[in-house]
Amino acid sequence: MDKLVRMASGIILLFGIISCGEKEVDGEYALGIVNYTIVNGTKHKCVIESYPIHNTTGLIREEIVGGDSIVYHRNGEGSYSTMYDLYNDKVVYLVFDDSVKYDCLLNKDHEMIALDRNYKLNVISEYPNYHYEFRYVITEEDYEYAKLHPYKEE
């Protein structure tokens, strides 16, 4: 009997999770709004260079002057991995003052902007209108770390 009660509870819980979660729209999931804000909290010019791991020709360069920020918006549709991984399957470099280049994925102890776990999450609203902000502040400590561990091109 105890096993039957657990199984019934599990099934009810599963249906609850499915019905409260994301809404499927044309095979995609409406996940709300996700904003990534990267703040340059240094006095240095920062350039974010990113490109797909398997394609070095699709380089994207975003410049952020000291004290400024850049915001990436993701609205409503896509899978969990495309909504919540800003640099999913991308090589990411931070370049300070056009002279110090840092590989954010190569340095496993200090990935900086490359991984979502390094961002501060701010939940602006939840179900049914999800809205999240992920925020990363590039600090002077990040700059000093990058100077000590620069990327050396092969």
One Martini backbone bead per residue (centre of mass of N, CA, C, O) as a GRO file, in nm:
protein
  154
    1MET     BB    1   0.058   0.063  -0.021
    2ASP     BB    2   0.297   0.258   0.009
    3LYS     BB    3   0.388   0.233  -0.289
    4LEU     BB    4   0.122   0.346  -0.414
    5VAL     BB    5   0.132   0.626  -0.283
    6ARG     BB    6   0.404   0.716  -0.401
    7MET     BB    7   0.326   0.687  -0.698
    8ALA     BB    8   0.086   0.883  -0.695
    9SER     BB    9   0.248   1.127  -0.594
   10GLY     BB   10   0.449   1.136  -0.831
   11ILE     BB   11   0.239   1.183  -1.055
   12ILE     BB   12   0.119   1.445  -0.944
   13LEU     BB   13   0.384   1.603  -0.939
   14LEU     BB   14   0.449   1.581  -1.239
   15PHE     BB   15   0.194   1.732  -1.341
   16GLY     BB   16   0.254   1.994  -1.189
   17ILE     BB   17   0.521   2.063  -1.327
   18ILE     BB   18   0.420   2.066  -1.619
   19SER     BB   19   0.182   2.285  -1.579
   20CYS     BB   20   0.378   2.523  -1.438
   21GLY     BB   21   0.570   2.571  -1.641
   22GLU     BB   22   0.630   2.580  -1.941
   23LYS     BB   23   0.526   2.699  -2.255
   24GLU     BB   24   0.428   2.561  -2.545
   25VAL     BB   25   0.566   2.689  -2.868
   26ASP     BB   26   0.628   2.544  -3.144
   27GLY     BB   27   0.844   2.351  -2.975
   28GLU     BB   28   0.881   2.572  -2.774
   29TYR     BB   29   0.980   2.774  -2.492
   30ALA     BB   30   0.826   2.993  -2.274
   31LEU     BB   31   1.058   3.180  -2.054
   32GLY     BB   32   1.070   3.474  -2.106
   33ILE     BB   33   1.293   3.696  -1.948
   34VAL     BB   34   1.645   3.751  -2.031
   35ASN     BB   35   1.912   3.923  -1.869
   36TYR     BB   36   2.238   4.040  -1.955
   37THR     BB   37   2.475   4.201  -1.739
   38ILE     BB   38   2.773   4.385  -1.823
   39VAL     BB   39   3.009   4.534  -1.610
   40ASN     BB   40   3.244   4.799  -1.608
   41GLY     BB   41   3.435   4.835  -1.301
   42THR     BB   42   3.655   4.987  -1.456
   43LYS     BB   43   3.914   5.194  -1.621
   44HIS     BB   44   3.894   4.996  -1.852
   45LYS     BB   45   3.898   4.867  -2.154
   46CYS     BB   46   3.653   4.638  -2.285
   47VAL     BB   47   3.663   4.328  -2.471
   48ILE     BB   48   3.438   4.110  -2.620
   49GLU     BB   49   3.522   3.786  -2.738
   50SER     BB   50   3.320   3.585  -2.964
   51TYR     BB   51   3.290   3.232  -3.068
   52PRO     BB   52   3.237   2.959  -3.209
   53ILE     BB   53   3.404   2.672  -3.161
   54HIS     BB   54   3.345   2.565  -3.479
   55ASN     BB   55   3.379   2.896  -3.561
   56THR     BB   56   3.616   3.152  -3.632
   57THR     BB   57   3.432   3.361  -3.822
   58GLY     BB   58   3.210   3.453  -3.578
   59LEU     BB   59   3.305   3.721  -3.463
   60ILE     BB   60   3.244   3.898  -3.153
   61ARG     BB   61   3.247   4.255  -3.069
   62GLU     BB   62   3.246   4.408  -2.739
   63GLU     BB   63   3.239   4.730  -2.605
   64ILE     BB   64   3.355   4.848  -2.269
   65VAL     BB   65   3.367   5.104  -2.088
   66GLY     BB   66   3.433   5.256  -1.819
   67GLY     BB   67   3.125   5.227  -1.633
   68ASP     BB   68   2.987   5.046  -1.826
   69SER     BB   69   2.737   4.861  -2.025
   70ILE     BB   70   2.585   4.544  -2.119
   71VAL     BB   71   2.290   4.412  -2.290
   72TYR     BB   72   2.126   4.100  -2.301
   73HIS     BB   73   1.848   3.970  -2.482
   74ARG     BB   74   1.587   3.732  -2.386
   75ASN     BB   75   1.288   3.629  -2.557
   76GLY     BB   76   1.066   3.356  -2.465
   77GLU     BB   77   1.238   3.169  -2.676
   78GLY     BB   78   1.344   2.842  -2.616
   79SER     BB   79   1.572   2.681  -2.458
   80TYR     BB   80   1.738   2.651  -2.181
   81SER     BB   81   2.025   2.670  -2.315
   82THR     BB   82   1.958   2.935  -2.490
   83MET     BB   83   1.867   3.123  -2.247
   84TYR     BB   84   2.106   3.051  -2.001
   85ASP     BB   85   2.355   3.061  -2.219
   86LEU     BB   86   2.540   3.302  -2.339
   87TYR     BB   87   2.823   3.109  -2.401
   88ASN     BB   88   2.729   2.875  -2.560
   89ASP     BB   89   2.963   2.735  -2.756
   90LYS     BB   90   3.197   2.949  -2.672
   91VAL     BB   91   3.452   3.160  -2.717
   92VAL     BB   92   3.607   3.362  -2.448
   93TYR     BB   93   3.719   3.701  -2.437
   94LEU     BB   94   3.918   3.934  -2.255
   95VAL     BB   95   4.002   4.277  -2.336
   96PHE     BB   96   4.248   4.492  -2.212
   97ASP     BB   97   4.354   4.772  -2.359
   98ASP     BB   98   4.459   4.604  -2.616
   99SER     BB   99   4.672   4.392  -2.434
  100VAL     BB  100   4.488   4.205  -2.246
  101LYS     BB  101   4.437   3.860  -2.287
  102TYR     BB  102   4.150   3.651  -2.190
  103ASP     BB  103   4.063   3.317  -2.115
  104CYS     BB  104   3.757   3.215  -1.980
  105LEU     BB  105   3.788   2.886  -2.025
  106LEU     BB  106   4.085   2.800  -1.960
  107ASN     BB  107   4.029   2.917  -1.667
  108LYS     BB  108   3.889   2.720  -1.421
  109ASP     BB  109   3.910   2.934  -1.167
  110HIS     BB  110   3.846   3.201  -1.382
  111GLU     BB  111   3.579   3.260  -1.600
  112MET     BB  112   3.386   3.477  -1.547
  113ILE     BB  113   3.163   3.540  -1.813
  114ALA     BB  114   3.125   3.235  -1.921
  115LEU     BB  115   2.956   3.170  -1.651
  116ASP     BB  116   2.658   3.177  -1.484
  117ARG     BB  117   2.765   3.121  -1.187
  118ASN     BB  118   2.908   3.424  -1.185
  119TYR     BB  119   2.634   3.538  -1.162
  120LYS     BB  120   2.390   3.751  -1.061
  121LEU     BB  121   2.070   3.676  -0.950
  122ASN     BB  122   1.760   3.834  -1.061
  123VAL     BB  123   1.430   3.816  -0.959
  124ILE     BB  124   1.161   3.983  -1.093
  125SER     BB  125   0.982   3.734  -1.206
  126GLU     BB  126   0.736   3.490  -1.216
  127TYR     BB  127   0.496   3.312  -1.240
  128PRO     BB  128   0.401   3.359  -1.567
  129ASN     BB  129   0.631   3.609  -1.586
  130TYR     BB  130   0.928   3.566  -1.662
  131HIS     BB  131   1.216   3.745  -1.495
  132TYR     BB  132   1.565   3.777  -1.558
  133GLU     BB  133   1.885   3.868  -1.403
  134PHE     BB  134   2.216   3.874  -1.515
  135ARG     BB  135   2.517   3.972  -1.323
  136TYR     BB  136   2.832   4.127  -1.420
  137VAL     BB  137   3.138   4.242  -1.267
  138ILE     BB  138   3.409   4.397  -1.374
  139THR     BB  139   3.716   4.397  -1.212
  140GLU     BB  140   4.024   4.472  -1.095
  141GLU     BB  141   4.079   4.177  -1.020
  142ASP     BB  142   4.037   4.068  -1.304
  143TYR     BB  143   4.263   4.228  -1.433
  144GLU     BB  144   4.495   4.120  -1.257
  145TYR     BB  145   4.451   3.825  -1.335
  146ALA     BB  146   4.491   3.861  -1.640
  147LYS     BB  147   4.787   3.962  -1.621
  148LEU     BB  148   4.886   3.682  -1.487
  149HIS     BB  149   4.680   3.519  -1.725
  150PRO     BB  150   4.746   3.527  -2.021
  151TYR     BB  151   4.688   3.497  -2.348
  152LYS     BB  152   4.860   3.278  -2.574
  153GLU     BB  153   4.915   3.271  -2.883
  154GLU     BB  154   4.994   3.016  -3.130
   0.00000   0.00000   0.00000
